[in-house]
Amino acid sequence: GSLLAHLSLAYLYLGNGSCSEDNCTRALTYYHAAAQMVITEWQNPSDGNSEVFTEFIRLSKPDMLQGQSGEKDDLVQFLRYQADHGNPDAQDDLGRLHYWGQQGITRDLQAAYHYYSQAAASGHANGMFNMAIMHLKNQTQNSSDERAVELLEKAADQGHAASLNGLGYHYLSQGLNSSKAVGYFKRAADLGDRDGLFNYGSMLIAGHVPNTPANATGASQYWEHAAAIGHPEASLALGGLYSAGDGVPQSDHNAILYFRSVAETGVAVGRSLRKALNFHLAMDTHKSLLYYSLLAESGVEVAQFNAAWLCDKHPDFALLPNCKWRYYEMAAQNNNTDAQLLIANDLWTGGSQPMDRKAAIGLYTLSIELSDPEAMFNLAWIIAEGHGLYNKTVGGISLSGQEGNVTLALRLLDHCLSSSNPNGHIPCGLASLYLKSRQIAHVFIWLLELRFLLPLLTLSSLLIVAMHRLLFWLDT
């Protein structure tokens, strides 16, 4: 079946996430089938699948657009210069670009092996690992398991986590020593290798870890870690666990999230994204928008945002009805914080849409839940200017009506400063400094006012004493 057709049907039934039980079940079924299709094509790539690596490039991020123009790109040319002059990191990078067909470069296994072998000759651990994998997958002219194991062992001696996992896979696939394989998987997992995490979790759930009963809960913990760093098979396995409630609480919502994360990385998605990006780089925005909008209707978030960005930035699309806001809203529903902030800012000011400050605050709050520093800054400023937002919890921060506006705003700004995202540190720091200086200025003004009031209070006291004495004298 067609991957894009499965994605479109799944997204249609999912709606905006608040689907009925029947529709959610249908969405889960289609996403599950699509995820299985992606894993199958990833494990058994056909000759026609030259682009097997899906890249999510955002048009609004200039740094992500660098190095995307293929062989003629300045960054690729620089890597080639470095590789030709013996830099093993550059050799390994060029091997990766040719192996996966990344950054506009056509997939070329022969060129990939050439660069990997150059890096490996210098003792580069990752180069040796990649060269070994090509031997194990029979992707070289003289593939040799013995040569692969030799390279993996040399890289593993340098503490290379992926090579430890590779040795474990070799021992397991050849039926040599399952206990030794489990040991290698565990060492790789402890070093954070995503394949090692997935494989050790697989050993746990199958009951192949010595002296340990089969354990779905333990496996899910390793798979969660692997999925978080982009392991597709771990995501597929986790989706199955959540769908069945095996070792984890049953949750169709979580199952859909995991199945969908795999389904949207398929070759068909990657090809369409690459075509859209290439048309954009060639300044053909109409064809670029066509490909992005087709994927957007299938629920691919990066395509939704890029389609909105094209409609927003190019005057040719200004007359298209709701082009910009339609796709920004779709991206926002898929938790794109940039889209959420653009819509929130427009709702707050009443720019292109009717002013709706309650809805804007709701979107700012949602973005803060996703740790967006700009949302923290905007919401803090809204509170500081006197717009109440009391008795709510935002991003784990309880906003109590017992505190003043500036105090609440400073708490949000402090949360922004302590976040792991450095983009908001400078603006949030400056805003915090401004609000604190404003507090100090208010105190200073109060003291000045008190300074002028003291003589008046003293004079008033003297007059009261004088009047009291006068009344006393008159009485006597």
Backbone hydrogen bonds, N-H to C=O, Kabsch-Sander energy under -0.5 kcal/mol:
donor,donor_aa,acceptor,acceptor_aa,energy
6,H,2,S,-1.9
7,L,3,L,-2.4
8,S,4,L,-2.5
9,L,5,A,-2.3
10,A,6,H,-2.5
11,Y,7,L,-2.6
12,L,8,S,-2.1
13,Y,9,L,-2.3
14,L,10,A,-2.1
15,G,11,Y,-1.8
17,G,14,L,-1.8
24,C,20,S,-2.9
25,T,21,E,-2.0
26,R,22,D,-2.0
27,A,23,N,-2.7
28,L,24,C,-2.6
29,T,25,T,-2.2
30,Y,26,R,-2.3
31,Y,27,A,-2.7
32,H,28,L,-2.6
33,A,29,T,-2.2
34,A,30,Y,-2.4
35,A,31,Y,-2.6
36,Q,32,H,-2.2
37,M,33,A,-1.9
38,V,34,A,-2.0
39,I,35,A,-2.3
40,T,36,Q,-2.2
41,E,37,M,-2.3
42,W,38,V,-2.0
43,Q,39,I,-2.3
44,N,40,T,-2.0
49,N,46,S,-1.3
50,S,48,G,-1.9
52,V,50,S,-0.9
52,V,100,W,-0.7
53,F,100,W,-0.6
54,T,52,V,-0.5
55,E,53,F,-0.5
57,I,55,E,-1.0
59,L,57,I,-0.5
61,K,58,R,-1.7
64,M,61,K,-1.1
65,L,61,K,-1.0
66,Q,62,P,-0.8
68,Q,65,L,-1.2
70,G,103,Q,-1.7
72,K,69,S,-0.7
73,D,70,G,-1.9
77,Q,73,D,-2.6
78,F,74,D,-2.4
79,L,75,L,-2.4
80,R,76,V,-2.5
81,Y,77,Q,-2.2
82,Q,78,F,-2.6
83,A,79,L,-2.9
84,D,80,R,-2.7
85,H,81,Y,-1.0
86,G,83,A,-1.9
87,N,82,Q,-2.3
91,Q,87,N,-2.0
92,D,88,P,-2.4
93,D,89,D,-2.3
94,L,90,A,-2.6
95,G,91,Q,-2.1
96,R,92,D,-2.1
97,L,93,D,-2.3
98,H,94,L,-2.2
99,Y,95,G,-2.4
100,W,96,R,-2.5
101,G,97,L,-1.2
102,Q,97,L,-1.7
105,I,102,Q,-2.0
108,D,98,H,-2.4
112,A,108,D,-2.3
113,Y,109,L,-2.6
114,H,110,Q,-1.9
115,Y,111,A,-2.1
116,Y,112,A,-2.7
117,S,113,Y,-2.6
118,Q,114,H,-1.5
119,A,115,Y,-2.2
120,A,116,Y,-2.8
121,A,117,S,-2.0
122,S,118,Q,-0.7
122,S,119,A,-1.0
123,G,120,A,-2.2
124,H,119,A,-1.9
128,M,124,H,-2.5
129,F,125,A,-2.2
130,N,126,N,-2.6
131,M,127,G,-2.2
132,A,128,M,-2.2
133,I,129,F,-2.4
134,M,130,N,-1.8
135,H,131,M,-1.5
136,L,132,A,-2.5
137,K,133,I,-2.0
138,N,135,H,-1.5
139,Q,134,M,-3.1
143,S,140,T,-0.8
148,A,144,S,-2.1
149,V,145,D,-2.7
150,E,146,E,-2.1
151,L,147,R,-2.2
152,L,148,A,-2.6
153,E,149,V,-2.6
154,K,150,E,-1.8
155,A,151,L,-2.3
156,A,152,L,-2.9
157,D,153,E,-1.9
158,Q,155,A,-1.2
159,G,156,A,-2.3
160,H,155,A,-1.6
161,A,159,G,-0.6
164,L,160,H,-1.6
165,N,161,A,-2.0
166,G,162,A,-2.3
167,L,163,S,-2.3
168,G,164,L,-1.9
169,Y,165,N,-2.6
170,H,166,G,-2.2
171,Y,167,L,-2.5
172,L,168,G,-2.2
173,S,169,Y,-3.0
174,Q,170,H,-1.9
175,G,172,L,-1.2
176,L,171,Y,-2.2
177,N,171,Y,-0.7
181,A,177,N,-2.1
182,V,178,S,-2.6
183,G,179,S,-1.9
184,Y,180,K,-2.1
185,F,181,A,-2.6
186,K,182,V,-2.4
187,R,183,G,-2.2
188,A,184,Y,-2.4
189,A,185,F,-2.7
190,D,186,K,-2.5
191,L,187,R,-1.0
192,G,189,A,-1.9
193,D,188,A,-2.3
197,L,193,D,-2.5
198,F,194,R,-2.2
199,N,195,D,-2.9
200,Y,196,G,-2.5
201,G,197,L,-1.9
202,S,198,F,-2.2
203,M,199,N,-2.0
204,L,200,Y,-2.1
205,I,201,G,-2.4
206,A,202,S,-1.5
207,G,203,M,-0.6
207,G,204,L,-1.0
208,H,203,M,-2.7
209,V,203,M,-0.7
212,T,209,V,-1.7
215,N,204,L,-1.6
219,A,215,N,-2.0
220,S,216,A,-2.4
221,Q,217,T,-1.4
222,Y,218,G,-1.4
223,W,219,A,-2.6
224,E,220,S,-2.6
225,H,221,Q,-1.5
226,A,222,Y,-2.2
227,A,223,W,-3.2
228,A,224,E,-2.0
229,I,225,H,-0.7
229,I,226,A,-0.9
230,G,227,A,-1.9
231,H,226,A,-1.7
235,S,231,H,-1.7
236,L,232,P,-2.3
237,A,233,E,-2.4
238,L,234,A,-2.5
239,G,235,S,-2.3
240,G,236,L,-1.7
241,L,237,A,-1.9
242,Y,238,L,-2.8
243,S,239,G,-2.2
244,A,240,G,-1.9
245,G,241,L,-1.8
246,D,241,L,-2.0
247,G,245,G,-0.8
251,S,242,Y,-2.2
255,A,251,S,-2.1
256,I,252,D,-2.7
257,L,253,H,-2.0
258,Y,254,N,-2.2
259,F,255,A,-2.8
260,R,256,I,-2.9
261,S,257,L,-1.8
262,V,258,Y,-1.2
263,A,259,F,-2.6
264,E,260,R,-2.1
265,T,262,V,-2.1
266,G,263,A,-1.1
270,G,266,G,-2.6
271,R,267,V,-2.9
272,S,268,A,-1.8
273,L,269,V,-2.7
274,R,270,G,-2.3
275,K,271,R,-2.6
276,A,272,S,-2.5
277,L,273,L,-2.4
278,N,274,R,-2.9
279,F,275,K,-2.4
280,H,276,A,-1.9
281,L,277,L,-2.7
282,A,278,N,-1.7
283,M,280,H,-1.7
284,D,279,F,-3.0
285,T,283,M,-1.0
288,S,284,D,-1.8
289,L,285,T,-2.6
290,L,286,H,-1.8
291,Y,287,K,-2.1
292,Y,288,S,-2.4
293,S,289,L,-2.9
294,L,290,L,-1.9
295,L,291,Y,-1.8
296,A,292,Y,-2.4
297,E,293,S,-1.9
298,S,295,L,-1.1
299,G,296,A,-1.7
300,V,295,L,-1.8
301,E,299,G,-0.7
304,Q,300,V,-1.9
305,F,301,E,-2.5
306,N,302,V,-2.2
307,A,303,A,-2.5
308,A,304,Q,-2.1
309,W,305,F,-2.6
310,L,306,N,-2.4
311,C,307,A,-2.2
312,D,308,A,-2.1
313,K,309,W,-2.5
314,H,310,L,-1.9
317,F,314,H,-1.7
318,A,315,P,-1.5
320,L,317,F,-1.3
323,C,320,L,-1.3
326,R,322,N,-2.4
327,Y,323,C,-1.5
328,Y,324,K,-2.2
329,E,325,W,-2.5
330,M,326,R,-1.6
331,A,327,Y,-2.4
332,A,328,Y,-2.7
333,Q,329,E,-2.0
334,N,330,M,-0.9
335,N,332,A,-1.8
336,N,331,A,-2.0
337,T,335,N,-0.8
340,Q,336,N,-2.1
341,L,337,T,-2.5
342,L,338,D,-2.2
343,I,339,A,-2.3
344,A,340,Q,-2.5
345,N,341,L,-3.0
346,D,342,L,-1.8
347,L,343,I,-2.5
348,W,344,A,-2.4
349,T,345,N,-1.9
350,G,346,D,-1.6
351,G,346,D,-1.7
356,D,347,L,-2.0
360,A,356,D,-2.0
361,I,357,R,-2.6
362,G,358,K,-1.9
363,L,359,A,-1.9
364,Y,360,A,-2.5
365,T,361,I,-2.6
366,L,362,G,-2.0
367,S,363,L,-2.3
368,I,364,Y,-2.0
369,E,365,T,-1.7
370,L,366,L,-0.7
370,L,367,S,-0.5
371,S,368,I,-2.3
372,D,367,S,-1.8
376,M,372,D,-1.5
377,F,373,P,-2.4
378,N,374,E,-2.7
379,L,375,A,-2.6
380,A,376,M,-2.2
381,W,377,F,-2.2
382,I,378,N,-2.2
383,I,379,L,-2.2
384,A,380,A,-2.5
385,E,381,W,-1.7
386,G,383,I,-1.8
387,H,382,I,-1.9
388,G,386,G,-0.8
391,N,399,L,-1.8
392,K,399,L,-1.2
394,V,392,K,-0.5
394,V,397,I,-2.7
395,G,393,T,-0.5
397,I,394,V,-2.0
398,S,396,G,-0.5
399,L,392,K,-3.7
399,L,397,I,-0.6
400,S,398,S,-0.9
403,E,400,S,-1.6
408,L,404,G,-2.2
409,A,405,N,-2.5
410,L,406,V,-2.6
411,R,407,T,-1.6
412,L,408,L,-1.8
413,L,409,A,-2.3
414,D,410,L,-2.4
415,H,411,R,-1.8
416,C,412,L,-2.0
417,L,413,L,-2.3
418,S,414,D,-1.6
419,S,416,C,-1.0
424,G,421,N,-0.8
425,H,422,P,-1.4
426,I,422,P,-0.5
428,C,424,G,-2.3
429,G,425,H,-2.0
430,L,426,I,-2.6
431,A,427,P,-2.4
432,S,428,C,-2.4
433,L,429,G,-2.4
434,Y,430,L,-2.4
435,L,431,A,-2.5
436,K,432,S,-2.3
437,S,433,L,-2.4
438,R,434,Y,-2.2
439,Q,435,L,-2.0
440,I,436,K,-2.2
441,A,437,S,-2.5
442,H,438,R,-2.1
443,V,439,Q,-1.8
444,F,440,I,-2.5
445,I,441,A,-2.8
446,W,442,H,-2.1
447,L,443,V,-2.2
448,L,444,F,-2.5
449,E,445,I,-2.7
450,L,446,W,-2.3
451,R,447,L,-2.2
452,F,448,L,-1.7
453,L,449,E,-1.6
454,L,450,L,-1.9
456,L,452,F,-0.8
457,L,453,L,-2.8
458,T,454,L,-2.7
459,L,455,P,-2.8
460,S,456,L,-2.6
461,S,457,L,-2.3
462,L,458,T,-2.3
463,L,459,L,-2.4
464,I,460,S,-2.3
465,V,461,S,-2.3
466,A,462,L,-2.6
467,M,463,L,-2.8
468,H,464,I,-2.2
469,R,465,V,-2.3
470,L,466,A,-2.5
471,L,467,M,-2.6
472,F,468,H,-2.1
473,W,469,R,-2.5
474,L,470,L,-2.5
475,D,471,L,-2.2
476,T,472,F,-1.4
